């Protein structure tokens, strides 16, 4: 078997033309028409790809240092730094984006299903249940979720249909119902139904991590009522989902507990994290994750309570129709 040096020289010779013999070794290694995919030998192709990536990193670092020197030389006359292009700041404008000062939005909020909660007429009381015959991981996840959401209770269905559970919840003054579904012993879905009049949201759940699976986690959460942070719910649909999450928690957080529950929307994926503030000094503050963590993807929003057959849907995610652009988001 030939060595790495012979492979590099062989690959360079195969990719370079006859007029490139006088070039420097690094330049001969990557000629203008160089294409790694044209190399048939797998070991050579991998080696050349690694060298190509290394050369790219060197060029990028050199250009960065050059721009930095130019900015230092210009001083105050230096042009502003260009804003990097990301999928988020290139997002396609959505006509349903909520304006905080919109009177129509304010009127809808004052008359929707969550108005009694935001008017402090109701106190959140949550029932957490599972699919039929849950396995250990799902059971532990529900128990840990109940320690995050104040005034929540875990109930195991034992074959009872949701249409029978919902009237019992309403009669016992529950304001929300959370159903954790599982597949192959792993939690993979969440149904959130606001009682008594809905709406009901169905989410796909992924990346579930229990407390023991989180590195450098803090101690178990206390019974203090946490703060709630909702990020990037900008459209009318996202606004409804954000209000649905907010209605799970009491109004007045107990700041002495230093606990915060975050629902962060990014590219229509909702990341949930539960942290505790750590005050290191008067100026420095750190955070310590307590867990659990999970990611949600909205699948449908249905009017009223759960009804899989005759329910009226406000929004359904249709993959082929809605995912035509990477810069188009719905929340």
C-alpha positions as CSV (number, residue, x, y, z in Angstrom):
1,X,0.0,0.0,0.0
2,X,1.4,3.4,-0.9
3,X,1.9,6.0,1.8
4,X,0.0,9.3,2.4
5,X,2.7,11.3,0.7
6,X,2.6,9.2,-2.5
7,X,-1.2,9.3,-2.5
8,X,-1.2,13.1,-2.2
9,X,1.3,13.5,-5.0
10,X,-0.5,10.9,-7.2
11,X,-3.8,12.7,-6.7
12,X,-2.2,16.0,-7.4
13,X,-0.7,14.6,-10.6
14,X,-3.9,13.2,-11.8
15,X,-5.9,16.4,-11.1
16,X,-3.2,18.9,-12.4
17,X,-2.5,19.6,-16.1
18,X,0.9,19.4,-17.8
19,X,1.4,23.2,-17.5
20,X,1.2,23.1,-13.7
21,X,4.6,21.5,-13.1
22,X,6.2,24.8,-12.0
23,X,3.6,25.5,-9.3
24,X,4.3,25.4,-5.6
25,X,3.3,22.1,-3.9
26,X,0.3,23.6,-2.1
27,X,-1.0,25.2,-5.3
28,X,-0.4,22.1,-7.3
29,X,-2.4,20.2,-4.7
30,X,-5.5,22.2,-5.4
31,X,-5.7,23.4,-9.0
32,X,-8.6,25.6,-10.3
33,X,-10.4,22.7,-11.8
34,X,-9.9,20.4,-8.8
35,X,-12.8,18.1,-7.9
36,X,-12.6,15.6,-5.1
37,X,-15.4,13.5,-6.6
38,X,-13.4,12.8,-9.7
39,X,-10.8,10.7,-7.7
40,X,-11.8,7.1,-7.9
41,X,-9.7,5.7,-5.1
42,X,-11.6,6.0,-1.8
43,X,-8.5,6.5,0.4
44,X,-7.1,9.2,-2.0
45,X,-10.5,10.9,-2.2
46,X,-10.8,11.0,1.6
47,X,-7.2,12.3,2.1
48,X,-7.6,15.0,-0.5
49,X,-10.9,16.1,0.9
50,X,-9.4,16.5,4.4
51,X,-6.5,18.5,2.9
52,X,-9.0,20.7,0.9
53,X,-11.0,21.4,4.1
54,X,-7.8,22.4,5.9
55,X,-6.9,24.7,3.1
56,X,-10.3,26.3,3.2
57,X,-10.0,26.9,7.0
58,X,-6.6,28.5,6.6
59,X,-7.9,30.8,3.8
60,X,-10.9,31.8,5.9
61,X,-8.7,32.6,8.9
62,X,-6.2,34.6,6.8
63,X,-9.0,36.7,5.3
64,X,-10.5,37.3,8.8
65,X,-7.1,38.5,10.1
66,X,-6.7,40.8,7.1
67,X,-10.1,42.4,7.5
68,X,-9.4,42.9,11.2
69,X,-6.1,44.7,10.4
70,X,-7.9,46.9,7.9
71,X,-10.6,47.9,10.4
72,X,-8.0,48.7,13.0
73,X,-6.1,50.9,10.5
74,X,-9.2,52.8,9.5
75,X,-10.3,53.3,13.2
76,X,-13.6,55.2,13.4
77,X,-13.8,55.5,9.7
78,X,-14.2,51.7,9.3
79,X,-17.5,50.6,7.7
80,X,-20.0,48.8,9.9
81,X,-19.6,45.0,10.1
82,X,-21.9,43.2,7.6
83,X,-24.8,41.3,9.1
84,X,-24.3,37.6,8.5
85,X,-27.0,36.0,6.4
86,X,-29.0,33.4,8.2
87,X,-32.3,31.6,7.5
88,X,-33.9,33.5,10.3
89,X,-33.1,37.0,9.1
90,X,-33.9,36.1,5.5
91,X,-37.4,34.8,6.5
92,X,-40.2,35.3,4.1
93,X,-42.6,37.9,5.4
94,X,-45.9,36.4,6.7
95,X,-49.0,38.5,6.4
96,X,-50.3,37.2,9.7
97,X,-47.4,38.6,11.7
98,X,-48.8,40.2,14.9
99,X,-48.4,43.9,15.6
100,X,-48.4,44.5,19.4
101,X,-50.4,47.7,18.8
102,X,-53.0,46.2,16.5
103,X,-56.5,46.8,17.8
104,X,-58.0,43.8,16.1
105,X,-55.4,41.5,17.7
106,X,-56.2,43.1,21.1
107,X,-59.9,42.5,20.7
108,X,-59.4,38.9,19.6
109,X,-57.3,38.3,22.7
110,X,-59.9,39.8,25.0
111,X,-62.6,37.4,23.7
112,X,-60.7,34.2,22.9
113,X,-60.7,30.9,25.0
114,X,-57.6,32.1,27.0
115,X,-59.2,35.4,28.1
116,X,-60.4,34.1,31.5
117,X,-56.9,33.0,32.4
118,X,-55.3,36.3,31.3
119,X,-58.0,38.2,33.2
120,X,-57.2,36.2,36.3
121,X,-60.6,34.6,36.4
122,X,-59.2,31.1,36.5
123,X,-56.3,29.3,38.2
124,X,-54.4,26.8,36.0
125,X,-55.0,23.1,37.0
126,X,-53.4,20.6,34.7
127,X,-54.1,16.9,34.2
128,X,-51.2,15.0,32.6
129,X,-51.9,11.6,31.2
130,X,-50.4,9.1,28.7
131,X,-51.3,6.8,25.9
132,X,-52.6,3.4,27.0
133,X,-50.1,1.1,28.8
134,X,-47.2,3.5,29.0
135,X,-43.6,2.2,29.4
136,X,-41.1,3.3,32.0
137,X,-39.5,6.2,30.1
138,X,-42.8,7.8,29.3
139,X,-43.9,7.4,33.0
140,X,-40.8,9.1,34.3
141,X,-41.1,11.9,31.7
142,X,-44.7,12.6,32.9
143,X,-43.6,12.6,36.6
144,X,-40.8,15.1,35.8
145,X,-43.1,17.2,33.8
146,X,-45.5,17.5,36.7
147,X,-42.7,18.9,38.9
148,X,-42.2,21.7,36.4
149,X,-45.8,22.7,35.9
150,X,-47.4,23.9,39.2
151,X,-50.8,22.4,40.2
152,X,-50.5,19.5,37.8
153,X,-51.6,15.9,38.4
154,X,-50.5,12.7,36.7
155,X,-53.2,10.1,35.8
156,X,-52.7,6.8,34.0
157,X,-55.5,6.1,31.6
158,X,-55.8,2.3,31.8
159,X,-57.7,2.1,28.5
160,X,-60.0,5.0,29.2
161,X,-60.9,7.0,26.0
162,X,-60.0,10.7,25.9
163,X,-63.7,11.5,25.1
164,X,-64.6,10.1,28.5
165,X,-61.7,11.7,30.3
166,X,-62.4,15.3,29.1
167,X,-65.9,15.6,30.7
168,X,-64.5,14.3,34.0
169,X,-61.7,16.9,33.8
170,X,-64.2,19.7,33.2
171,X,-66.4,18.6,36.1
172,X,-63.3,18.7,38.4
173,X,-62.2,22.2,37.3
174,X,-59.2,21.2,35.3
175,X,-58.2,23.9,32.8
176,X,-55.8,21.9,30.6
177,X,-55.2,18.3,29.5
178,X,-51.8,17.1,28.4
179,X,-51.5,13.7,26.7
180,X,-48.1,12.2,26.2
181,X,-48.0,9.6,23.4
182,X,-45.3,7.1,22.8
183,X,-44.0,4.8,20.1
184,X,-41.5,1.9,20.7
185,X,-41.2,2.9,24.3
186,X,-40.1,6.5,23.4
187,X,-42.3,9.6,23.9
188,X,-43.0,10.9,20.4
189,X,-46.2,13.1,20.6
190,X,-48.0,15.6,22.8
191,X,-51.6,16.7,22.7
192,X,-52.5,19.9,24.6
193,X,-56.2,20.6,25.1
194,X,-57.4,23.8,26.8
195,X,-60.6,23.2,28.8
196,X,-63.6,23.5,28.6
197,X,-63.8,25.0,25.1
198,X,-60.5,24.3,23.5
199,X,-58.5,24.7,21.3
200,X,-56.5,21.5,21.0
201,X,-53.0,21.4,19.6
202,X,-51.2,18.2,18.5
203,X,-47.4,18.3,18.5
204,X,-44.7,15.8,17.4
205,X,-42.2,15.4,20.2
206,X,-38.5,14.6,19.7
207,X,-35.1,14.9,21.4
208,X,-36.6,14.0,24.9
209,X,-33.9,14.0,27.6
210,X,-34.7,13.1,31.2
211,X,-32.9,14.7,34.1
212,X,-30.4,11.9,34.6
213,X,-29.4,12.1,30.9
214,X,-28.4,15.8,31.1
215,X,-24.8,16.6,31.8
216,X,-23.9,19.1,34.5
217,X,-27.5,19.3,35.6
218,X,-28.6,21.1,38.8
219,X,-30.5,19.7,41.8
220,X,-34.1,18.8,41.5
221,X,-36.5,21.7,41.0
222,X,-38.2,23.2,44.0
223,X,-41.9,23.9,44.4
224,X,-41.6,27.6,43.6
225,X,-43.7,28.8,40.7
226,X,-41.3,29.4,37.7
227,X,-41.0,32.3,35.3
228,X,-42.1,31.7,31.7
229,X,-40.3,33.0,28.6
230,X,-41.8,32.8,25.2
231,X,-39.5,33.6,22.3
232,X,-40.3,34.2,18.6
233,X,-44.0,33.5,18.5
234,X,-44.7,36.2,16.0
235,X,-47.6,35.2,13.7
236,X,-51.3,34.8,14.7
237,X,-50.9,31.1,14.8
238,X,-47.7,31.4,16.9
239,X,-49.4,33.9,19.1
240,X,-52.2,31.4,19.9
241,X,-49.7,28.6,20.6
242,X,-47.7,30.9,22.9
243,X,-50.9,31.9,24.8
244,X,-51.7,28.2,25.2
245,X,-48.3,27.5,26.8
246,X,-48.5,30.6,29.0
247,X,-51.9,29.5,30.4
248,X,-50.3,26.3,31.9
249,X,-48.4,28.4,34.5
250,X,-49.7,30.6,37.3
251,X,-49.5,34.4,36.8
252,X,-47.2,35.4,39.6
253,X,-43.9,33.6,39.5
254,X,-41.9,33.2,42.7
255,X,-38.6,34.8,41.9
256,X,-37.0,33.5,45.0
257,X,-36.9,30.1,43.4
258,X,-34.8,31.5,40.5
259,X,-36.5,29.0,38.1
260,X,-37.5,29.7,34.5
261,X,-39.3,27.6,31.8
262,X,-38.4,28.7,28.3
263,X,-40.4,27.9,25.1
264,X,-38.1,29.0,22.2
265,X,-39.4,28.9,18.7
266,X,-36.8,28.6,15.9
267,X,-37.8,27.6,12.4
268,X,-41.1,26.3,13.7
269,X,-39.4,24.0,16.2
270,X,-40.3,24.7,19.8
271,X,-37.4,24.0,22.2
272,X,-38.3,23.6,25.8
273,X,-35.7,24.2,28.5
274,X,-36.0,24.5,32.3
275,X,-33.2,26.4,34.1
276,X,-32.2,27.9,37.4
277,X,-30.4,31.2,37.8
278,X,-27.0,31.1,39.6
279,X,-25.9,34.5,40.9
280,X,-22.1,34.3,40.9
281,X,-21.6,37.9,41.9
282,X,-23.4,41.3,41.6
283,X,-22.6,41.5,37.9
284,X,-22.3,37.8,36.8
285,X,-25.2,35.5,36.4
286,X,-25.1,31.9,35.2
287,X,-27.8,29.3,34.4
288,X,-28.0,25.7,35.4
289,X,-30.3,23.3,33.5
290,X,-32.6,21.2,35.6
291,X,-34.4,19.2,32.9
292,X,-36.2,17.6,31.3
293,X,-35.8,18.9,27.8
294,X,-37.7,18.2,24.6
295,X,-38.5,19.6,21.2
296,X,-42.0,20.1,19.7
297,X,-43.2,20.5,16.1
298,X,-46.8,21.7,15.6
299,X,-48.9,19.3,13.5
300,X,-52.4,20.6,13.9
301,X,-54.6,23.1,15.8
302,X,-58.2,22.1,16.3
303,X,-61.1,24.1,17.5
304,X,-62.8,22.8,20.7
305,X,-61.6,19.8,22.7
306,X,-60.1,16.6,21.3
307,X,-62.2,15.0,18.5
308,X,-60.2,13.1,15.9
309,X,-63.2,12.2,13.7
310,X,-65.5,15.3,13.5
311,X,-63.2,18.0,14.9
312,X,-62.9,21.3,13.0
313,X,-59.3,22.2,12.4
314,X,-57.9,25.8,12.3
315,X,-54.5,24.7,10.9
316,X,-53.0,21.5,9.7
317,X,-49.4,21.1,8.7
318,X,-49.3,19.8,5.1
319,X,-45.7,18.9,4.2
320,X,-45.8,19.0,0.4
321,X,-47.8,22.3,0.3
322,X,-46.2,24.2,3.1
323,X,-42.6,23.1,3.1
324,X,-41.8,24.5,-0.3
325,X,-39.3,27.1,1.0
326,X,-36.7,26.8,3.7
327,X,-37.3,30.5,4.6
328,X,-41.1,30.2,5.1
329,X,-42.2,29.7,8.7
330,X,-45.7,29.6,10.2
331,X,-45.1,30.3,13.9
